[in-house]
């Protein structure tokens, strides 16, 4: 399984979330195979712009998701902070 963590762009103005896509074929991705990995409802600090995802395996059972956020409800691209979320491994694709 392949996983792609990427920005979600809201209204073509700013990044408001990190989405994760999955595929069994690196050359073919289904746009329906996705989930929200981080957004304002999940972040303790970032309620405005959220983006720039990067993931690193911390240990056998944990994936670290690093992302940047604007404090409060700001949507600009200045004065962002870096945050980290822990995601339990293994990742599982949602089966509809």
N, CA, C and O atoms as CSV, one atom per row, in Angstrom:
chain,resi,resn,atom,element,x,y,z
A,1,UNK,N,N,0.847,-1.172,0.000
A,1,UNK,CA,C,0.000,0.000,0.000
A,1,UNK,C,C,0.893,1.237,0.000
A,1,UNK,O,O,1.890,1.297,0.720
A,2,UNK,N,N,0.531,2.205,-0.802
A,2,UNK,CA,C,1.240,3.488,-0.861
A,2,UNK,C,C,0.377,4.554,-0.202
A,2,UNK,O,O,-0.849,4.539,-0.314
A,3,UNK,N,N,1.041,5.485,0.491
A,3,UNK,CA,C,0.361,6.544,1.223
A,3,UNK,C,C,0.926,7.883,0.794
A,3,UNK,O,O,2.142,8.025,0.661
A,4,UNK,N,N,0.069,8.867,0.575
A,4,UNK,CA,C,0.492,10.210,0.188
A,4,UNK,C,C,-0.165,11.216,1.128
A,4,UNK,O,O,-1.387,11.364,1.134
A,5,UNK,N,N,0.650,11.904,1.921
A,5,UNK,CA,C,0.164,12.962,2.802
A,5,UNK,C,C,0.384,14.286,2.080
A,5,UNK,O,O,1.499,14.583,1.651
A,6,UNK,N,N,-0.668,15.075,1.946
A,6,UNK,CA,C,-0.578,16.298,1.150
A,6,UNK,C,C,-1.500,17.387,1.695
A,6,UNK,O,O,-2.411,17.115,2.477
A,7,UNK,N,N,-1.249,18.610,1.272
A,7,UNK,CA,C,-2.100,19.738,1.645
A,7,UNK,C,C,-3.476,19.613,1.003
A,7,UNK,O,O,-3.616,19.065,-0.090
A,8,UNK,N,N,-4.478,20.123,1.689
A,8,UNK,CA,C,-5.775,20.365,1.077
A,8,UNK,C,C,-5.918,21.877,0.971
A,8,UNK,O,O,-5.717,22.588,1.956
A,9,UNK,N,N,-6.259,22.368,-0.200
A,9,UNK,CA,C,-6.392,23.810,-0.418
A,9,UNK,C,C,-7.870,24.176,-0.373
A,9,UNK,O,O,-8.677,23.650,-1.141
A,10,UNK,N,N,-8.213,25.084,0.535
A,10,UNK,CA,C,-9.603,25.518,0.688
A,10,UNK,C,C,-9.886,26.719,-0.201
A,10,UNK,O,O,-9.178,27.725,-0.142
A,11,UNK,N,N,-10.902,26.613,-1.008
A,11,UNK,CA,C,-11.374,27.712,-1.858
A,11,UNK,C,C,-10.251,28.356,-2.684
A,11,UNK,O,O,-10.307,29.546,-2.995
A,12,UNK,N,N,-9.250,27.573,-3.030
A,12,UNK,CA,C,-8.114,28.043,-3.835
A,12,UNK,C,C,-7.413,29.243,-3.173
A,12,UNK,O,O,-6.826,30.080,-3.859
A,13,UNK,N,N,-7.481,29.317,-1.817
A,13,UNK,CA,C,-6.901,30.460,-1.101
A,13,UNK,C,C,-5.808,30.062,-0.115
A,13,UNK,O,O,-4.766,30.716,-0.066
A,14,UNK,N,N,-6.012,29.025,0.658
A,14,UNK,CA,C,-5.030,28.645,1.671
A,14,UNK,C,C,-5.194,27.161,2.006
A,14,UNK,O,O,-6.231,26.560,1.727
A,15,UNK,N,N,-4.151,26.583,2.611
A,15,UNK,CA,C,-4.219,25.178,2.997
A,15,UNK,C,C,-4.906,25.076,4.351
A,15,UNK,O,O,-4.489,25.719,5.314
A,16,UNK,N,N,-5.947,24.278,4.424
A,16,UNK,CA,C,-6.721,24.176,5.665
A,16,UNK,C,C,-6.657,22.806,6.322
A,16,UNK,O,O,-7.249,22.593,7.381
A,17,UNK,N,N,-5.932,21.867,5.690
A,17,UNK,CA,C,-5.887,20.518,6.248
A,17,UNK,C,C,-4.778,19.716,5.583
A,17,UNK,O,O,-4.245,20.088,4.538
A,18,UNK,N,N,-4.452,18.603,6.229
A,18,UNK,CA,C,-3.577,17.594,5.641
A,18,UNK,C,C,-4.466,16.404,5.330
A,18,UNK,O,O,-5.165,15.893,6.205
A,19,UNK,N,N,-4.433,15.970,4.092
A,19,UNK,CA,C,-5.189,14.784,3.680
A,19,UNK,C,C,-4.217,13.664,3.380
A,19,UNK,O,O,-3.062,13.905,3.030
A,20,UNK,N,N,-4.688,12.447,3.517
A,20,UNK,CA,C,-3.897,11.279,3.146
A,20,UNK,C,C,-4.675,10.494,2.087
A,20,UNK,O,O,-5.870,10.233,2.227
A,21,UNK,N,N,-3.966,10.134,1.041
A,21,UNK,CA,C,-4.504,9.291,-0.032
A,21,UNK,C,C,-3.790,7.959,0.019
A,21,UNK,O,O,-2.654,7.886,0.487
A,22,UNK,N,N,-4.431,6.902,-0.454
A,22,UNK,CA,C,-3.789,5.595,-0.503
A,22,UNK,C,C,-4.073,4.917,-1.826
A,22,UNK,O,O,-5.086,5.167,-2.479
A,23,UNK,N,N,-3.139,4.043,-2.202
A,23,UNK,CA,C,-3.281,3.302,-3.455
A,23,UNK,C,C,-2.441,2.029,-3.379
A,23,UNK,O,O,-1.387,1.998,-2.744
A,24,UNK,N,N,-2.923,1.000,-4.030
A,24,UNK,CA,C,-2.133,-0.234,-4.161
A,24,UNK,C,C,-1.218,-0.164,-5.380
A,24,UNK,O,O,-0.292,-0.964,-5.516
A,25,UNK,N,N,-1.479,0.791,-6.261
A,25,UNK,CA,C,-0.696,0.965,-7.485
A,25,UNK,C,C,-0.137,2.380,-7.515
A,25,UNK,O,O,-0.890,3.351,-7.581
A,26,UNK,N,N,1.174,2.492,-7.465
A,26,UNK,CA,C,1.827,3.803,-7.411
A,26,UNK,C,C,1.489,4.677,-8.614
A,26,UNK,O,O,1.542,5.903,-8.514
A,27,UNK,N,N,1.147,4.079,-9.735
A,27,UNK,CA,C,0.846,4.824,-10.957
A,27,UNK,C,C,-0.634,5.127,-11.152
A,27,UNK,O,O,-0.997,5.795,-12.120
A,28,UNK,N,N,-1.488,4.658,-10.264
A,28,UNK,CA,C,-2.933,4.888,-10.387
A,28,UNK,C,C,-3.524,5.194,-9.013
A,28,UNK,O,O,-3.499,4.357,-8.110
A,29,UNK,N,N,-4.053,6.400,-8.873
A,29,UNK,CA,C,-4.627,6.851,-7.609
A,29,UNK,C,C,-6.102,7.179,-7.826
A,29,UNK,O,O,-6.457,7.834,-8.807
A,30,UNK,N,N,-6.948,6.731,-6.928
A,30,UNK,CA,C,-8.371,7.027,-6.971
A,30,UNK,C,C,-8.631,8.214,-6.036
A,30,UNK,O,O,-8.319,8.133,-4.848
A,31,UNK,N,N,-9.186,9.292,-6.542
A,31,UNK,CA,C,-9.407,10.490,-5.723
A,31,UNK,C,C,-10.403,10.238,-4.582
A,31,UNK,O,O,-10.476,11.030,-3.642
A,32,UNK,N,N,-11.152,9.166,-4.656
A,32,UNK,CA,C,-12.100,8.838,-3.588
A,32,UNK,C,C,-11.414,8.160,-2.400
A,32,UNK,O,O,-11.962,8.140,-1.298
A,33,UNK,N,N,-10.223,7.607,-2.618
A,33,UNK,CA,C,-9.497,6.905,-1.556
A,33,UNK,C,C,-8.664,7.908,-0.765
A,33,UNK,O,O,-7.464,8.057,-0.995
A,34,UNK,N,N,-9.317,8.589,0.167
A,34,UNK,CA,C,-8.660,9.646,0.942
A,34,UNK,C,C,-9.327,9.781,2.292
A,34,UNK,O,O,-10.442,9.312,2.517
A,35,UNK,N,N,-8.596,10.446,3.192
A,35,UNK,CA,C,-9.129,10.758,4.521
A,35,UNK,C,C,-8.423,12.001,5.030
A,35,UNK,O,O,-7.327,12.329,4.576
A,36,UNK,N,N,-9.046,12.688,5.966
A,36,UNK,CA,C,-8.420,13.840,6.599
A,36,UNK,C,C,-7.465,13.315,7.668
A,36,UNK,O,O,-7.871,12.577,8.565
A,37,UNK,N,N,-6.191,13.702,7.565
A,37,UNK,CA,C,-5.199,13.307,8.566
A,37,UNK,C,C,-5.084,14.353,9.669
A,37,UNK,O,O,-4.818,14.012,10.821
A,38,UNK,N,N,-5.284,15.638,9.319
A,38,UNK,CA,C,-5.219,16.717,10.306
A,38,UNK,C,C,-5.988,17.913,9.774
A,38,UNK,O,O,-5.830,18.295,8.615
A,39,UNK,N,N,-6.814,18.499,10.615
A,39,UNK,CA,C,-7.498,19.754,10.289
A,39,UNK,C,C,-7.757,20.506,11.584
A,39,UNK,O,O,-7.317,20.072,12.648
A,40,UNK,N,N,-8.453,21.611,11.510
A,40,UNK,CA,C,-8.678,22.451,12.684
A,40,UNK,C,C,-9.440,21.729,13.791
A,40,UNK,O,O,-9.256,22.045,14.966
A,41,UNK,N,N,-10.280,20.778,13.443
A,41,UNK,CA,C,-11.035,20.056,14.472
A,41,UNK,C,C,-10.154,19.113,15.284
A,41,UNK,O,O,-10.525,18.717,16.389
A,42,UNK,N,N,-8.987,18.750,14.743
A,42,UNK,CA,C,-8.086,17.818,15.431
A,42,UNK,C,C,-6.882,18.500,16.066
A,42,UNK,O,O,-6.280,17.951,16.989
A,43,UNK,N,N,-6.523,19.688,15.587
A,43,UNK,CA,C,-5.323,20.374,16.058
A,43,UNK,C,C,-5.644,21.207,17.296
A,43,UNK,O,O,-6.622,21.955,17.313
A,44,UNK,N,N,-4.827,21.075,18.317
A,44,UNK,CA,C,-5.013,21.865,19.537
A,44,UNK,C,C,-4.611,23.314,19.325
A,44,UNK,O,O,-5.173,24.210,19.955
A,45,UNK,N,N,-3.653,23.555,18.451
A,45,UNK,CA,C,-3.097,24.889,18.290
A,45,UNK,C,C,-3.578,25.587,17.024
A,45,UNK,O,O,-3.937,26.763,17.065
A,46,UNK,N,N,-3.589,24.883,15.911
A,46,UNK,CA,C,-3.916,25.496,14.634
A,46,UNK,C,C,-5.386,25.429,14.314
A,46,UNK,O,O,-5.959,24.343,14.231
A,47,UNK,N,N,-5.998,26.573,14.136
A,47,UNK,CA,C,-7.409,26.632,13.768
A,47,UNK,C,C,-7.611,27.310,12.422
A,47,UNK,O,O,-8.722,27.315,11.892
A,48,UNK,N,N,-6.551,27.880,11.864
A,48,UNK,CA,C,-6.630,28.547,10.561
A,48,UNK,C,C,-5.929,27.705,9.512
A,48,UNK,O,O,-6.323,26.571,9.243
A,49,UNK,N,N,-4.889,28.271,8.925
A,49,UNK,CA,C,-4.138,27.570,7.888
A,49,UNK,C,C,-3.363,26.411,8.497
A,49,UNK,O,O,-2.716,26.556,9.534
A,50,UNK,N,N,-3.437,25.257,7.837
A,50,UNK,CA,C,-2.717,24.044,8.248
A,50,UNK,C,C,-2.161,23.424,6.982
A,50,UNK,O,O,-2.866,23.319,5.978
A,51,UNK,N,N,-0.890,23.008,7.021
A,51,UNK,CA,C,-0.326,22.380,5.828
A,51,UNK,C,C,1.109,21.934,5.986
A,51,UNK,O,O,1.579,21.699,7.099
A,52,UNK,N,N,1.804,21.818,4.869
A,52,UNK,CA,C,3.209,21.399,4.785
A,52,UNK,C,C,3.483,20.077,5.515
A,52,UNK,O,O,4.371,20.030,6.366
A,53,UNK,N,N,2.743,19.001,5.203
A,53,UNK,CA,C,2.912,17.759,5.955
A,53,UNK,C,C,4.218,17.029,5.624
A,53,UNK,O,O,4.737,17.087,4.510
A,54,UNK,N,N,4.704,16.358,6.628
A,54,UNK,CA,C,5.837,15.448,6.498
A,54,UNK,C,C,5.641,14.352,7.532
A,54,UNK,O,O,5.194,14.629,8.645
A,55,UNK,N,N,5.964,13.127,7.188
A,55,UNK,CA,C,5.804,12.023,8.129
A,55,UNK,C,C,7.134,11.309,8.346
A,55,UNK,O,O,7.954,11.192,7.435
A,56,UNK,N,N,7.324,10.835,9.574
A,56,UNK,CA,C,8.523,10.099,9.956
A,56,UNK,C,C,8.096,8.969,10.878
A,56,UNK,O,O,7.308,9.181,11.799
A,57,UNK,N,N,8.609,7.779,10.638
A,57,UNK,CA,C,8.305,6.663,11.527
A,57,UNK,C,C,9.095,6.844,12.820
A,57,UNK,O,O,10.325,6.890,12.804
A,58,UNK,N,N,8.382,6.946,13.936
A,58,UNK,CA,C,9.031,7.147,15.234
A,58,UNK,C,C,9.505,5.828,15.838
A,58,UNK,O,O,10.617,5.736,16.356
A,59,UNK,N,N,8.658,4.822,15.766
A,59,UNK,CA,C,8.991,3.492,16.261
A,59,UNK,C,C,8.074,2.498,15.549
A,59,UNK,O,O,7.363,2.875,14.617
A,60,UNK,N,N,8.082,1.255,15.971
A,60,UNK,CA,C,7.286,0.206,15.315
A,60,UNK,C,C,5.804,0.524,15.248
A,60,UNK,O,O,5.110,0.078,14.335
A,61,UNK,N,N,5.312,1.301,16.222
A,61,UNK,CA,C,3.871,1.502,16.356
A,61,UNK,C,C,3.401,2.927,16.127
A,61,UNK,O,O,2.216,3.217,16.294
A,62,UNK,N,N,4.315,3.831,15.745
A,62,UNK,CA,C,3.942,5.240,15.679
A,62,UNK,C,C,4.537,5.945,14.475
A,62,UNK,O,O,5.725,5.817,14.180
A,63,UNK,N,N,3.687,6.691,13.788
A,63,UNK,CA,C,4.106,7.572,12.707
A,63,UNK,C,C,3.928,9.003,13.197
A,63,UNK,O,O,2.861,9.357,13.699
A,64,UNK,N,N,4.963,9.830,13.057
A,64,UNK,CA,C,4.866,11.237,13.434
A,64,UNK,C,C,4.465,12.043,12.212
A,64,UNK,O,O,5.099,11.936,11.162
A,65,UNK,N,N,3.417,12.850,12.339
A,65,UNK,CA,C,2.981,13.764,11.290
A,65,UNK,C,C,3.375,15.173,11.718
A,65,UNK,O,O,2.838,15.705,12.690
A,66,UNK,N,N,4.315,15.776,10.991
A,66,UNK,CA,C,4.700,17.163,11.235
A,66,UNK,C,C,3.920,18.037,10.259
A,66,UNK,O,O,3.744,17.672,9.097
A,67,UNK,N,N,3.454,19.189,10.733
A,67,UNK,CA,C,2.685,20.100,9.887
A,67,UNK,C,C,2.843,21.506,10.441
A,67,UNK,O,O,3.202,21.683,11.605
A,68,UNK,N,N,2.577,22.499,9.617
A,68,UNK,CA,C,2.650,23.873,10.109
A,68,UNK,C,C,1.247,24.450,10.236
A,68,UNK,O,O,0.320,24.050,9.533
A,69,UNK,N,N,1.120,25.408,11.158
A,69,UNK,CA,C,-0.181,26.019,11.429
A,69,UNK,C,C,-0.026,27.513,11.656
A,69,UNK,O,O,1.007,27.986,12.128
A,70,UNK,N,N,-1.063,28.232,11.313
A,70,UNK,CA,C,-1.175,29.639,11.706
A,70,UNK,C,C,-1.944,29.673,13.017
A,70,UNK,O,O,-2.934,28.960,13.177
A,71,UNK,N,N,-1.494,30.499,13.955
A,71,UNK,CA,C,-2.216,30.550,15.224
A,71,UNK,C,C,-3.623,31.130,15.044
A,71,UNK,O,O,-3.900,31.868,14.098
A,72,UNK,N,N,-4.469,30.780,15.955
A,72,UNK,CA,C,-5.856,31.247,15.942
A,72,UNK,C,C,-6.523,30.856,14.623
A,72,UNK,O,O,-6.342,29.733,14.152
A,73,UNK,N,N,-7.279,31.753,14.031
A,73,UNK,CA,C,-8.016,31.457,12.800
A,73,UNK,C,C,-7.382,32.108,11.577
A,73,UNK,O,O,-8.032,32.231,10.538
A,74,UNK,N,N,-6.117,32.529,11.685
A,74,UNK,CA,C,-5.453,33.201,10.563
A,74,UNK,C,C,-5.260,32.247,9.392
A,74,UNK,O,O,-5.082,31.043,9.572
A,75,UNK,N,N,-5.297,32.805,8.203
A,75,UNK,CA,C,-5.117,31.993,6.993
A,75,UNK,C,C,-3.945,32.487,6.154
A,75,UNK,O,O,-3.776,32.057,5.013
A,76,UNK,N,N,-3.132,33.388,6.709
A,76,UNK,CA,C,-1.983,33.862,5.940
A,76,UNK,C,C,-0.834,32.846,6.037
A,76,UNK,O,O,-0.963,31.803,6.678
A,77,UNK,N,N,0.262,33.168,5.402
A,77,UNK,CA,C,1.384,32.234,5.330
A,77,UNK,C,C,2.579,32.694,6.157
A,77,UNK,O,O,3.685,32.185,5.973
A,78,UNK,N,N,2.377,33.642,7.061
A,78,UNK,CA,C,3.460,34.155,7.893
A,78,UNK,C,C,3.288,33.710,9.340
A,78,UNK,O,O,2.182,33.392,9.778
A,79,UNK,N,N,4.383,33.692,10.066
A,79,UNK,CA,C,4.371,33.402,11.506
A,79,UNK,C,C,3.706,32.078,11.848
A,79,UNK,O,O,2.957,31.982,12.820
A,80,UNK,N,N,3.980,31.068,11.049
A,80,UNK,CA,C,3.416,29.755,11.344
A,80,UNK,C,C,4.289,29.006,12.346
A,80,UNK,O,O,5.484,29.274,12.472
A,81,UNK,N,N,3.687,28.087,13.036
A,81,UNK,CA,C,4.389,27.228,13.989
A,81,UNK,C,C,4.381,25.796,13.460
A,81,UNK,O,O,3.526,25.422,12.658
A,82,UNK,N,N,5.345,25.004,13.921
A,82,UNK,CA,C,5.418,23.599,13.548
A,82,UNK,C,C,4.796,22.777,14.664
A,82,UNK,O,O,5.080,22.995,15.842
A,83,UNK,N,N,3.945,21.830,14.286
A,83,UNK,CA,C,3.291,20.937,15.245
A,83,UNK,C,C,3.569,19.495,14.854
A,83,UNK,O,O,3.994,19.207,13.735
A,84,UNK,N,N,3.322,18.598,15.798
A,84,UNK,CA,C,3.489,17.174,15.532
A,84,UNK,C,C,2.296,16.406,16.105
A,84,UNK,O,O,1.828,16.683,17.209
A,85,UNK,N,N,1.828,15.452,15.337
A,85,UNK,CA,C,0.774,14.551,15.799
A,85,UNK,C,C,1.281,13.123,15.676
A,85,UNK,O,O,2.054,12.812,14.770
A,86,UNK,N,N,0.854,12.269,16.570
A,86,UNK,CA,C,1.216,10.857,16.520
A,86,UNK,C,C,0.080,10.064,15.898
A,86,UNK,O,O,-1.086,10.234,16.256
A,87,UNK,N,N,0.437,9.196,14.962
A,87,UNK,CA,C,-0.553,8.357,14.291
A,87,UNK,C,C,-0.175,6.901,14.551
A,87,UNK,O,O,0.955,6.504,14.271
A,88,UNK,N,N,-1.100,6.098,15.081
A,88,UNK,CA,C,-0.776,4.705,15.347
A,88,UNK,C,C,-0.551,3.920,14.059
A,88,UNK,O,O,-1.250,4.114,13.064
A,89,UNK,N,N,0.429,3.038,14.099
A,89,UNK,CA,C,0.700,2.130,12.985
A,89,UNK,C,C,0.206,0.745,13.350
A,89,UNK,O,O,0.159,0.417,14.536
A,90,UNK,N,N,-0.163,-0.077,12.388
A,90,UNK,CA,C,-0.095,0.179,10.948
A,90,UNK,C,C,-1.257,1.046,10.474
A,90,UNK,O,O,-2.334,1.048,11.069
A,91,UNK,N,N,-1.014,1.779,9.394
A,91,UNK,CA,C,-2.084,2.538,8.749
A,91,UNK,C,C,-3.027,1.568,8.078
A,91,UNK,O,O,-2.605,0.532,7.564
A,92,UNK,N,N,-4.295,1.902,8.082
A,92,UNK,CA,C,-5.291,1.052,7.423
A,92,UNK,C,C,-6.127,1.918,6.491
A,92,UNK,O,O,-6.590,2.991,6.878
A,93,UNK,N,N,-6.313,1.455,5.277
A,93,UNK,CA,C,-7.165,2.152,4.315
A,93,UNK,C,C,-8.618,1.926,4.693
A,93,UNK,O,O,-9.013,0.819,5.056
A,94,UNK,N,N,-9.405,2.984,4.605
A,94,UNK,CA,C,-10.838,2.876,4.871
A,94,UNK,C,C,-11.468,2.098,3.724
A,94,UNK,O,O,-11.287,2.441,2.556
A,95,UNK,N,N,-12.175,1.095,4.053
A,95,UNK,CA,C,-12.880,0.296,3.038
A,95,UNK,C,C,-14.331,0.693,3.019
A,95,UNK,O,O,-15.032,0.531,4.017
A,96,UNK,N,N,-14.802,1.216,1.888
A,96,UNK,CA,C,-16.210,1.629,1.774
A,96,UNK,C,C,-17.046,0.510,1.194
A,96,UNK,O,O,-18.254,0.668,1.022
